[in-house]
Amino acid sequence: EYMGVRLQLNILYDVVRRCPHRPTLPPQEVYYAAQVELYSISDLIQLRAAPSAERFLKHLKELRELLITHAQQDCRDICLPLLGSPCCGCDDPSPVMAYDVRGTVTCPRCPRLFHK
């Protein structure tokens, strides 16, 4: 589950980091979103202990929600169009969101997104 949340953070951050109205992430936590497979020694220690691992995952989810809220509610003109697009395979009017890694699939030949 950690890798899924980190991947979502990475997709969101890739768009939101270029926004002039982006939320500020603490500098020591930018790598959570900027690099999917980068962990500090402290992160690895937290992941070994159950209560700490749960807190760490909760924190990652809070960062993800911060970026989602920015993109979907606070920045509908800049960030939302870069993250969401109509599904290329169905008539569902709701946009396919790039960070929805469980509910979407990307075409292997082009960057188009589809509902799973």
C-alpha positions in Angstrom: 0.0 0.0 0.0 2.9 2.4 0.7 4.1 2.1 -2.9 0.6 2.8 -4.2 0.3 6.0 -2.1 3.9 7.0 -3.1 3.0 6.6 -6.8 -0.1 8.7 -6.4 1.9 11.4 -4.6 4.4 11.3 -7.4 1.8 11.7 -10.1 0.1 14.5 -8.2 3.3 16.3 -7.3 4.5 16.2 -10.9 1.6 18.5 -11.8 1.1 20.5 -8.7 4.8 21.5 -8.3 4.5 23.7 -11.4 1.4 25.5 -10.1 2.0 29.0 -8.8 -0.7 28.4 -6.2 0.6 25.0 -5.0 0.5 24.1 -1.3 3.8 24.1 0.5 5.2 20.8 1.5 7.9 20.8 4.2 11.3 20.6 2.4 12.2 17.4 4.3 9.1 15.7 2.9 9.2 16.7 -0.7 11.1 13.4 -1.6 8.0 11.4 -0.5 6.2 12.9 -3.6 9.2 13.6 -5.9 10.8 10.2 -5.7 8.7 7.0 -5.5 11.4 4.6 -4.3 13.5 6.9 -2.1 13.3 6.3 1.7 15.3 7.8 4.5 16.8 5.6 7.2 14.2 7.1 9.6 11.4 6.0 7.2 12.7 2.5 7.0 12.9 2.3 10.8 9.3 3.5 11.1 8.2 0.9 8.5 9.6 -1.9 10.7 7.4 -1.2 13.7 3.7 -1.6 13.4 2.4 1.5 15.2 5.1 3.7 13.5 4.3 2.1 10.1 0.6 2.9 10.5 1.4 6.6 11.4 3.8 6.8 8.5 1.2 5.5 6.0 -1.4 7.9 7.6 1.0 10.8 7.1 1.6 9.9 3.4 -2.2 9.7 2.9 -2.6 13.2 4.5 0.0 14.6 2.0 -1.8 12.9 -0.8 -5.1 14.4 0.3 -3.5 17.8 0.5 -2.4 17.6 -3.1 -5.8 16.1 -4.3 -7.7 18.9 -2.5 -5.5 21.5 -4.2 -5.9 20.0 -7.6 -9.6 19.2 -7.5 -11.0 22.1 -5.4 -8.5 24.9 -5.0 -7.0 24.9 -8.5 -9.7 23.8 -10.9 -8.3 26.0 -13.7 -4.6 25.0 -13.7 -4.0 21.6 -12.0 -7.3 19.8 -12.5 -7.2 19.8 -16.3 -3.7 18.4 -16.2 -4.7 15.5 -13.9 -8.2 14.7 -15.2 -9.3 13.9 -18.7 -12.4 12.2 -20.3 -12.2 8.4 -20.6 -11.1 7.4 -24.1 -13.1 4.2 -23.9 -16.5 5.0 -22.5 -19.2 7.7 -22.2 -18.8 8.2 -18.5 -18.8 12.0 -18.0 -16.6 11.9 -14.9 -13.0 12.5 -15.7 -10.3 9.8 -15.4 -7.8 11.0 -12.9 -4.2 10.2 -13.6 -3.4 9.6 -9.9 -6.2 7.0 -9.6 -3.7 4.1 -10.1 -6.2 1.5 -9.0 -9.1 2.7 -11.2 -7.3 3.6 -14.4 -5.1 2.1 -17.0 -2.8 3.9 -19.4 -2.6 2.8 -23.0 0.8 1.1 -23.7 1.2 2.9 -27.0 0.1 6.4 -26.0 -0.5 8.4 -22.8 -4.3 8.1 -22.9 -6.2 7.0 -19.8 -9.1 4.6 -19.5 -11.3 3.3 -16.7 -10.3 -0.2 -15.7 
